[in-house]
Amino acid sequence: MAPAAAAAAQPSPAVPSHPPPSLSLPPSQFARLQPHAYLLAHLSPPASSNQPSIRANGRSPSQFRAISANAGSLTHTNGSAVVRVGDTAAVCGVRAEILHTEDIAAWGVSSSSGAAKRKKTAEDSAEDVDEEDDSHIRDFNLLVPNLSLSTGCAPGFIPGAPPSAIAQSLSHQILSLLHTSRLVRADDLRIWYQPPDLSAMERHNEGEQMETEEPEESSEPPKREIKAFWVLYIDVLIVSLAGNPFDAAWAAILAALRNTRLPKAWWDVDNDMVLCSDEPSKAKKLRLRGLPVASSYCVFEADAAAGWRAVIVPDADQERKEKEKESAAAGKNKSRMEQRWILADPDGFEENLCQEKICVVVDKDENAGGKTKIVKMEKNGGLAVDRDEFKKLVDISTERWEQIKKILDGFE
């Protein structure tokens, strides 16, 4: 056999059916292994690409997630709402119960001191008196918020686990904002009783005799008495947690309180108890003070350890070498090291990468021509945000206030 024929008869080597594996990681694995570098790569694209900074979730730094709401979802409550902010969902139910003043240990002392204060401020405006009377809400705990995280709302929440620290912290934060914003009026929670004016009835029956006798000094009619209060139990359940639970919980509370109806209640003297009407048409709405909307932000820094790295200098030569090395690399890395982004409405992935967090609560005063009012402002975990940036955050929060107001007004 010829050599050429023999070579052609031999079998050819096997050719692989699939290409060799790639050495690059898919984005999902890159995000798990290097989350900080993954988010930084999205926020700081190459200068040659001319692309704007965009987050890993596709939003711009100042963009909020889409919000949707539904009111009156729970039939066995006085008010309820379901709010969804992105993939974070919160359910809120408001339940009203009656608290008799005779069951309040310090009611006698509180009522006497309150009457003295009201006499002293009789010439003040109605708003000042209203603000003073709101102390009943704080003193007697007429607003009782409670937030809980549903089992399975996030990977870390397993069945049978005790209440988490985040749930207790959010409950306290909600209670603080309810008191600071003075959202609920104390007069809406009072159940009054007007005693009959017996002296006027006697004068009416003895009208003819009173005309012949000397006129007596007219006695003041009996004042109204507070016999009971409505206590509002505000329960919030986070059914899906994907970052920023406070904004979703507070929006659900706003929608639920706007949906709350309290039955008509009065003090029955014969039965010595409070009676309520079962007619829905006689139920009254809460006269809320404004619409304080909360907007949360976090600060992402290019170098997460820039402010926490410890520098150990053994001697003078080493210090000089370190300074020379830092000055040589300053022109190259300074801009990158000082880069930071303020991210609006952070999701769960971004919250774990940020130390500094900000919450801005704004409202608009309709009596002052729609002027923006800062209800509350909190910042913790860092010192990166200055005064000018706070002003920008207030403007962004005001725009979000307009969006949420349109959504909640749709339930009226």
N, C-alpha and C positions, 0 to 999 in steps of 0.2 A: 504494500500500500504506500502510496506517495505520502511524503511528509505533510503536504498541504491538505490532502484528504483526511489524514489521521487527525490533524488539528481541528478540522471542521467537524469530525465525528465526536470529539470530546464535548461534554455538556458545558454550557456557559454558566458562570457563577450566578447565584441567586441575587436578584435585585430586590431591595427592601420595598414593601408595598406602601409604607407611610414615611413621611419626612422625619428627620431626627427631631427630638424634642427641643423646644425653644428654651433658651436660658433666661428669658424675661418672665417676671411674675405677673399674673393677672391682677387687675386693680383690687379685687376683693381681698386677695391674700396680701397685697402690698399695704392695704389699709389696716389689716390686722397686725402685721409685723412692724410696720413703721407708720403709725397713725399720724404723728406730728409731721413727718416729712411728706406724707400723702396729702394732708390738707395744705401744707405750705406750697407744694407743687401746683396746686390749683389756684391759690391766691396770688402767687408771684410767677406768672408765666414769663418766658423769655422776652426780653425787650424787642427782639427782632420779629416776634410773632404779632405784635400790635394788638394783642387780645386783652380785654379788661379782666380785672380780678373777679373770679367766680368761685363759689364754694363747691365742695365736693357733691353737695346735693343739687347743684345747678342754679342756686339762687345767688343774687348779688349780695354784697355784705349788708346793705340796708333794706333788703327785701324780707317781708314777713311771709309766713306760710298762709295758705288759703284757710279761711275760717268759715264754718257753717254752724247753724244753731237751730234748735227746735224747742218750743216751749209747750208746757202742759202735757208732757209725755206720761207722767205718773198720775194715776187717777186717785190714789189714796193719800194725797198730800194737799196742802193749801197752795202750793206753788212748786213748779218743777221746770227743769230745762236740761237739755243735752247740747253740749258744745264740743265741736271737733276742730282742733287747730293742727292741720297737717295730719299726722298719724297719732297725735295725742288727743284722747277723748275723755271728757269728764261729764258725769251725771250728777245733778244737784237736786235735792228735794228739801223743801221747807215745810216743817210741821209746827203748828202753833198749839201751845198748851196754856192753860190759865193758872196763874200764880196769885193766890189771895194775899192781900196785905197782912192779914192776921197770921200768915205763915212766915212772914219776914221778921226776923228777930229784931232788927234795928229800924223797923218802920216808924215807930213812935218818935224816935230821936230824929230820923231823917225828915219826917213830915213837918215837925215843929221848926227845925232849922231852915228847911226850904221855904216855909211860910214867912219867916223873918226876912230871908233874903229877897223874896218877891216883893214884900212891902218896901224894902230899901231900894229896889230897882223899879219901882212902879212907873217912874217917868222915863225909863229907858225904852229903846225900840223893842218891837216884838221879837226881832231876831236875837237880841241879847238875852231876853228872857227865855227864848226857845233854847239857846245854847246852854243856859244855866240848868234848865230842866232836863237836858239830855244826860245829866249826871245819873239819873235813874237807870239808864241803860248800863252804865259802867258799874254802879254800886250794887245793883241787883242782878247782874249778869242776864239781861233780857235777850241778848244775842249769844247763842251757843253754837259756834261753828265746829265742825269735826271733819277732817279729811282722812280718808283711808285709801290704800292702794290695793286694787283687786288682785287676787291670785292669778298669776299668769299675765299681768299687764306688762311685765318686762321679765327678762330671763332670771333676774336675781330674786324674784318674789315667788316663793314656793308655798305650798299649803302648810298650815300649822305654824308658820313663823310669827314671832311676836311683832307688835307694831314697830315699824322702822323709824329711824331718827328723822328721815326726810318727811314722813307723814306728820310727825309731831311738830317739826319746824314749820311746815307749811300751814298747819292749823293755827299756830301762834301768829304767823305772818298775816293770815287772813283776819284774825280777830283784831290785830293791831290796826289794819287798814280800815276795818269796819268802824272802829272808834275814831280814827284820825279823820276819815272822810265825812263822818256824821251822816252817813247815807240814810239811815232809818231815823225817822222822827219819833221822839219819845211819846208824843201825844197820840200817835197812831196805835200805841201799845197799851194805852191806859183805858180802863173800864170805869166810868164815872157813875156816881149816884147823886141825884139832886133831892135832898130832903124837902118835904113839903113845908111851905111857909104857914105854920099854924096861926101865927099872930095876925097875918093878913086875913085869914078866914074868920077869925074872931071879930076883927074890925068890920068885916063885911056883914056879919050877922048882927052886930050891934051898931049899925050905921046911924040909926036915928038917935040913940043915946049919945053917941060921940059928937053929934052936931051941937047938942046943948051943953056938953061939958067942955072944959078947957082942952085945947089941943095938946096931945102928948107928943113927946119926941118920937119920931118914926124910927123904929128899930130896923136894922139891916136884915135882909132875908138871909136864911142859912146858906152857907157856901157849899159848893159841890165837894164831894168827897171821892177820893180814889179808893175803890173797893178791891180792885184786882188789876193785874197786868197780863198782857199776852207775852209769852216767852217763845221766841222763834228758834227752833232747833234746825240749823242749816247743815245738812249732811252732804258731803261731796265724795263721790267715788270715782277714782281714776281707773277706768276700765282698759285703757291703752296708754302706755307711757313711752313716748319717743322724744323726750326732751321738753324743757320749759313747762312743767306742770302747773306753775303758779298762774300764768296768763290764762290757761284754759280753765282752771278752777275758778278764778275770779270772774271771768266772763260768764261762766255757768251760774255763779251766784248772782250776778247782775240780772241775767235773764230770768232766773227763778224768782227773785224778789219783785221784779216788774210783773211777774205772772201771779204773785201771791194775792189771795183774797181772804180777808178775815171775816168771819160771820158777825152779824150784828149781835152784840152782847149787852146785857143790862143787869142791874142788881135787883133781885126780887126780894122785897122786904118780908113778905109772908113766909117764904121758904128759907130766907136767910142764905141765899146762894146766888151764883151767877147763872143766868139762863141765856141760851143762844138760839137764834132763829135758824131754822133749817131751810129757809128760802134763799136760793142762790142770788136772786135779784137784789136782796138786801145786803149782801156781802160788800165790803168796801175794799178798795185798793190801798196799797201803801203809797203815801206821798213822799217818794224818794227825793233826796236833795241831789239833783244833778245826775251825771253819769260818769263817775270816775273810771277811766280805762287804764289798765296796767300794761306796760310794754317792757319786756326784759331784753337785756343785751349782755354780751360777754366779749372780752378782749382777748384776741389771739395774737401772740407774739412770735416773731420769726425764730428767735432763740429763746426757748422756754426756760433755759437755765441761766440766762444772762444776769438776772438779779439775784440768783441763789448760789452761784458758783463760789466756792471758797478758794482763796489764793494763799498758798503757803510759800513764804520767801525764806530760804535757809540762811543766806548771807547777802552781802552787798553786791558781789559779782553776779550772783544769780538774779538779783533784782534788776541790775543793769541789763543783763541779757534778756530778761523777760520784757522790759520796757522797749528795748530795741526791736524785739520780735513783734510786739504789739503795734508799734508805730509803723513797721514795715507792712504789716497786713491791714492797717487801719483803712487805707484808701480803697482796698479791695472788698473788705467785709463790713465796713461801717454802715453802708446803706442797707445791707441785708440784715445786720444785727438789730438796727433800730426800727425795722419794719414791724408794724402791728396793724391789726384790723379790728374794728368794732363790728361784731356780728349781731344782727337783729334776730330775735326769736331763735336762739340756738337749738339745734336738735341734740339728741343724746350723744352722738359721736363728737360734736363740737364742745359740749359741756365738759366732757372729760379731759379736754386739751386746754382749757382756759382756767386761769386762776382768778382773774378780776371779773366780777359780775355787777351789773347795774340794773336797777328797776326804776322806771319813771312812770308816775301816775298823774295823768292830766285830765282836766275837765274844761268845759266851756261854759262861761257865765252868760246865759241868755239875757239877763237884765243889764249887762254891761256891753251889749252889742256883740256878743260872741267872742269875747276876749278869753284867751287861753289862761287857765289857772293851774298852777302846779300844786297838786294835792299832796304828793309825797315823792321823795327822791332818796334812793338808797344806793350805796356803793360799798363793796367789800372785796377784799382779796388783792388789792394792788393800788398803785398811784399813777397809772398811765393816763387816765382821762383827765383833761383839764377843763377850765371853765368854758372855753370856746366850743369844745366838743360837746359839752353838756347842752349848750344852746342848740346845736344841731340835732341832738337826740330829742330835745323837746319839740322841735319842728317836725321830726319824723313821727314822734308819738302823737302829735296833733293830727297828722294825716291819717294815722291809723284810727284815731278816735272817730273821725268822720265815717270810716268804713264800718266800724262796729256799730255805730249809732244807726246807720241805715239798715243793718241786719236786724237789730233789736226792735227798731220801730216797725218792722214788718209784722210783728206779733200783736201790735196794739189794735 
